Amino acid sequence: MTYQRILTIQDISCVGQCSLTVALPILSACGQETAIVPSAVLSTHTGGFTGYTFRDLTDDMPAIEAHWAQQGIDFAALYTGYLGSEKQIDIVTDIAHKLLKPGAPFIVDPAMADNGALYPGFDGAFVQAMARLAFSADVILPNITEAALITGMDYRQTYDRAYIDALLSALADKGAKTVVLTGVSYAADRTGVVVFENGEYSYYEHEKIAQGAHGTGDVYSSAFVGCLMNGRSVMESAQIAADFTVRCIKRTVADADHWYGPEFEPELGWLIAQLS
């Protein structure tokens, strides 16, 4: 295991087990120094809570970048999650250009949509900005909705392998280097992840659990990055991250009082063991 400094940029919900409160502990458990740029701070996430506080930190982000540059701080990888505006996307692009070590992977989870719809507050201009960010990355981790949006293809709730192949081809044509497409389901009780790398299609199918939780996508992406930065291949990282996420969801479903986020912490030992 190589000890490296990774940067992740996304918002932080003080309660809720998503975004940075997921990424920071998972990447750290994977044995990596983890630096952060919080794009916003919320008292809780927005999925099911009301009356939450919110503070936009966009104006602080360039000053953080400038201080790091002045100190000669750089990073062995950059992983982005939820970003709240086009301006934040521009700042992330600048950080990637200036503070990543040569050859360091840039990994983008274009977290902006699901089930055929954009998250509240986003519009077509944001989609175009996110598309530019995604197609500049080395690895992207979209769900089917996000992949359709950044390629301009129609979203389909019901689809077959031909549709997924067309989606992957469209991503590649627009400049995507490596794609990890999540939530690909060819059977009612199964789902999985498609890895598209060097023109090759690989599919890892696993159990589908009907009940999810806010933040499971962040669990998946963070585990994927942690595995990748431990020298696992893209496909191996996708598989381990999928199995880890399923374990977390199962544990969460079994706890009726824990509706607001995935119980990932008790499963960190399992994830660490996969990397030993």
C-alpha positions as CSV (number, residue, x, y, z in Angstrom):
1,M,0.0,0.0,0.0
2,T,1.4,3.4,-1.0
3,Y,0.6,6.2,1.3
4,Q,-0.5,9.2,-0.8
5,R,-2.4,12.5,-0.3
6,I,-5.8,12.5,-2.0
7,L,-8.0,15.6,-2.3
8,T,-11.8,15.3,-2.4
9,I,-14.0,18.3,-3.1
10,Q,-17.7,18.2,-2.2
11,D,-20.2,19.6,0.4
12,I,-20.3,18.5,4.1
13,S,-23.5,17.7,5.9
14,C,-22.8,17.7,9.6
15,V,-25.4,14.9,10.2
16,G,-26.5,12.6,7.4
17,Q,-23.7,10.3,6.3
18,C,-23.2,11.6,2.8
19,S,-20.6,13.7,0.8
20,L,-17.6,14.5,2.9
21,T,-18.7,12.8,6.1
22,V,-18.6,9.6,4.0
23,A,-15.6,10.3,1.7
24,L,-13.2,11.4,4.5
25,P,-13.5,8.3,6.7
26,I,-13.7,5.8,3.8
27,L,-10.6,7.2,2.1
28,S,-8.8,7.4,5.4
29,A,-9.7,3.8,6.2
30,C,-8.2,2.8,2.9
31,G,-4.9,4.1,4.2
32,Q,-4.7,7.4,2.3
33,E,-4.1,10.9,3.6
34,T,-7.3,12.7,2.7
35,A,-7.4,16.5,2.2
36,I,-10.7,18.2,1.7
37,V,-12.3,21.3,0.2
38,P,-15.8,21.7,1.6
39,S,-17.9,23.4,-1.1
40,A,-20.8,24.1,1.4
41,V,-21.6,23.2,5.0
42,L,-25.1,22.1,6.0
43,S,-26.5,21.1,9.4
44,T,-28.0,18.0,7.8
45,H,-28.5,16.8,4.2
46,T,-31.6,17.7,2.4
47,G,-33.1,14.3,1.9
48,G,-35.9,14.1,4.5
49,F,-34.8,16.8,6.9
50,T,-36.5,20.2,7.1
51,G,-35.2,23.5,8.5
52,Y,-31.6,22.6,7.8
53,T,-28.9,25.3,7.7
54,F,-26.8,26.0,4.6
55,R,-23.7,28.1,4.1
56,D,-22.2,28.3,0.6
57,L,-18.3,28.2,0.7
58,T,-17.7,29.0,-2.9
59,D,-15.9,32.3,-2.2
60,D,-13.5,30.5,0.2
61,M,-12.4,27.9,-2.3
62,P,-10.0,30.0,-4.4
63,A,-8.2,31.2,-1.2
64,I,-7.7,27.6,-0.1
65,E,-6.2,26.8,-3.5
66,A,-3.9,29.9,-3.4
67,H,-2.6,29.0,0.0
68,W,-1.9,25.4,-1.0
69,A,-0.1,26.6,-4.1
70,Q,2.0,29.1,-2.0
71,Q,2.9,26.2,0.3
72,G,3.8,23.8,-2.5
73,I,1.1,21.3,-1.6
74,D,0.0,18.9,-4.4
75,F,-2.1,15.8,-4.6
76,A,-1.8,12.2,-5.9
77,A,-5.5,12.2,-6.9
78,L,-8.5,14.4,-7.0
79,Y,-12.0,13.1,-6.5
80,T,-15.1,15.3,-6.8
81,G,-18.6,14.6,-5.6
82,Y,-21.6,17.0,-5.4
83,L,-20.8,20.5,-6.6
84,G,-23.4,23.2,-6.2
85,S,-22.7,25.6,-9.0
86,E,-21.0,26.3,-12.3
87,K,-18.6,28.6,-10.4
88,Q,-17.5,25.7,-8.2
89,I,-17.0,23.5,-11.3
90,D,-14.7,26.2,-12.7
91,I,-12.7,26.3,-9.4
92,V,-12.4,22.5,-9.4
93,T,-11.1,22.6,-13.0
94,D,-8.4,25.1,-12.0
95,I,-7.4,23.1,-8.9
96,A,-7.0,20.0,-11.1
97,H,-4.8,21.9,-13.6
98,K,-2.6,23.5,-10.9
99,L,-2.4,21.1,-7.9
100,L,-2.5,17.6,-9.2
101,K,0.9,15.8,-9.6
102,P,1.8,14.8,-13.1
103,G,-0.1,11.7,-14.1
104,A,-2.3,11.8,-11.0
105,P,-5.9,10.5,-11.6
106,F,-8.8,13.0,-11.7
107,I,-12.0,11.2,-10.8
108,V,-15.4,12.8,-11.1
109,D,-18.7,11.6,-9.7
110,P,-21.1,13.9,-11.6
111,A,-23.6,13.9,-8.8
112,M,-26.5,15.9,-10.1
113,A,-29.4,13.6,-11.1
114,D,-31.2,10.3,-10.6
115,N,-34.3,8.5,-11.8
116,G,-34.5,10.7,-14.9
117,A,-34.5,14.0,-13.1
118,L,-32.0,16.7,-12.1
119,Y,-31.6,17.4,-8.4
120,P,-33.4,20.6,-7.3
121,G,-31.5,23.8,-8.2
122,F,-29.7,22.5,-11.3
123,D,-30.5,23.5,-14.9
124,G,-29.2,22.9,-18.4
125,A,-26.3,25.3,-18.0
126,F,-25.1,23.3,-15.0
127,V,-25.4,20.1,-16.9
128,Q,-23.2,21.6,-19.7
129,A,-20.6,22.7,-17.1
130,M,-20.6,19.3,-15.4
131,A,-20.2,17.6,-18.8
132,R,-17.0,19.7,-19.5
133,L,-15.7,18.6,-16.1
134,A,-16.5,15.0,-16.6
135,F,-15.0,14.8,-20.0
136,S,-11.8,16.3,-18.7
137,A,-11.5,13.6,-16.0
138,D,-9.6,10.3,-16.1
139,V,-12.5,8.3,-14.6
140,I,-16.2,9.2,-14.3
141,L,-18.8,7.5,-12.2
142,P,-22.2,8.5,-13.5
143,N,-25.5,6.8,-13.0
144,I,-27.7,6.2,-16.1
145,T,-29.5,9.5,-15.7
146,E,-26.3,11.5,-15.4
147,A,-24.7,9.7,-18.4
148,A,-27.8,10.5,-20.5
149,L,-27.7,14.1,-19.5
150,I,-24.0,14.8,-20.3
151,T,-24.3,13.0,-23.6
152,G,-27.6,14.5,-24.6
153,M,-29.2,11.1,-25.0
154,D,-32.8,10.4,-23.9
155,Y,-33.1,8.8,-20.5
156,R,-34.8,5.4,-20.4
157,Q,-36.2,3.9,-17.3
158,T,-36.6,0.6,-19.2
159,Y,-33.6,-0.4,-21.3
160,D,-31.5,-3.2,-22.7
161,R,-27.9,-3.9,-23.4
162,A,-28.1,-2.1,-26.7
163,Y,-29.1,1.2,-25.0
164,I,-26.3,0.9,-22.5
165,D,-23.8,0.2,-25.3
166,A,-25.1,3.3,-27.1
167,L,-24.7,5.4,-23.9
168,L,-21.1,4.2,-23.4
169,S,-20.3,4.9,-27.0
170,A,-21.7,8.4,-26.7
171,L,-19.6,9.0,-23.6
172,A,-16.5,7.8,-25.3
173,D,-17.2,9.9,-28.4
174,K,-17.4,13.0,-26.2
175,G,-14.1,12.3,-24.6
176,A,-14.7,10.0,-21.6
177,K,-11.6,8.0,-20.9
178,T,-12.8,5.4,-18.4
179,V,-16.4,5.1,-17.3
180,V,-17.9,3.3,-14.3
181,L,-21.6,3.3,-15.0
182,T,-23.6,2.5,-11.8
183,G,-27.1,1.2,-11.3
184,V,-27.3,-0.9,-14.5
185,S,-30.0,-3.5,-14.1
186,Y,-30.9,-6.1,-16.7
187,A,-33.1,-8.1,-14.3
188,A,-35.7,-7.1,-11.7
189,D,-33.9,-8.4,-8.7
190,R,-30.4,-7.7,-9.8
191,T,-28.3,-4.6,-10.5
192,G,-24.7,-3.9,-11.2
193,V,-22.0,-1.7,-12.6
194,V,-20.5,-1.5,-16.0
195,V,-16.8,-0.6,-16.5
196,F,-15.9,0.8,-19.9
197,E,-12.2,1.0,-20.3
198,N,-10.0,1.1,-23.4
199,G,-13.1,0.3,-25.5
200,E,-13.9,-2.9,-23.5
201,Y,-17.2,-3.6,-21.7
202,S,-17.2,-5.4,-18.4
203,Y,-20.3,-6.0,-16.2
204,Y,-20.4,-6.9,-12.5
205,E,-23.8,-7.9,-11.4
206,H,-24.9,-8.1,-7.7
207,E,-28.0,-8.2,-5.5
208,K,-30.5,-5.4,-5.9
209,I,-31.9,-4.1,-2.6
210,A,-35.2,-2.2,-3.1
211,Q,-34.7,0.2,-0.2
212,G,-31.8,2.6,-0.4
213,A,-30.5,5.5,1.6
214,H,-29.3,9.0,0.9
215,G,-25.6,8.9,0.5
216,T,-25.1,5.4,-0.9
217,G,-23.7,6.8,-4.1
218,D,-21.0,8.6,-2.0
219,V,-20.2,5.4,-0.2
220,Y,-19.7,3.7,-3.6
221,S,-17.6,6.4,-5.2
222,S,-15.4,6.8,-2.1
223,A,-14.8,3.1,-1.8
224,F,-14.0,2.9,-5.5
225,V,-11.4,5.7,-5.2
226,G,-9.9,4.2,-2.1
227,C,-9.4,0.8,-3.8
228,L,-8.1,2.4,-7.0
229,M,-5.5,4.4,-5.0
230,N,-4.4,1.1,-3.5
231,G,-3.4,-0.3,-6.8
232,R,-6.5,-2.2,-7.7
233,S,-7.7,-2.2,-11.3
234,V,-10.7,-0.2,-12.3
235,M,-12.8,-3.4,-12.5
236,E,-11.5,-4.7,-9.1
237,S,-12.3,-1.4,-7.5
238,A,-15.8,-1.3,-9.0
239,Q,-16.5,-4.8,-7.7
240,I,-15.2,-4.2,-4.2
241,A,-17.0,-0.9,-3.9
242,A,-20.2,-2.6,-5.1
243,D,-20.0,-5.4,-2.5
244,F,-19.1,-2.9,0.2
245,T,-22.1,-0.7,-0.7
246,V,-24.5,-3.7,-0.6
247,R,-23.2,-4.7,2.8
248,C,-23.8,-1.1,4.0
249,I,-27.3,-1.0,2.6
250,K,-28.3,-4.3,4.2
251,R,-27.1,-3.2,7.6
252,T,-29.0,0.1,7.2
253,V,-32.3,-1.6,6.1
254,A,-32.1,-3.8,9.2
255,D,-32.1,-0.7,11.4
256,A,-35.6,0.9,11.2
257,D,-34.5,3.9,13.2
258,H,-31.6,4.7,10.8
259,W,-33.5,6.1,7.8
260,Y,-31.2,9.1,7.0
261,G,-28.0,7.6,5.8
262,P,-26.0,4.4,5.2
263,E,-24.5,2.6,8.2
264,F,-21.1,2.3,6.6
265,E,-18.8,2.6,9.6
266,P,-19.3,-0.9,10.9
267,E,-18.4,-2.3,7.5
268,L,-15.1,-0.4,7.2
269,G,-13.3,-3.4,8.7
270,W,-14.5,-5.5,5.8
271,L,-13.3,-2.9,3.3
272,I,-9.9,-2.7,4.9
273,A,-9.6,-6.5,4.8
274,Q,-10.2,-6.5,1.0
275,L,-7.1,-4.2,0.6
276,S,-4.8,-6.2,3.0
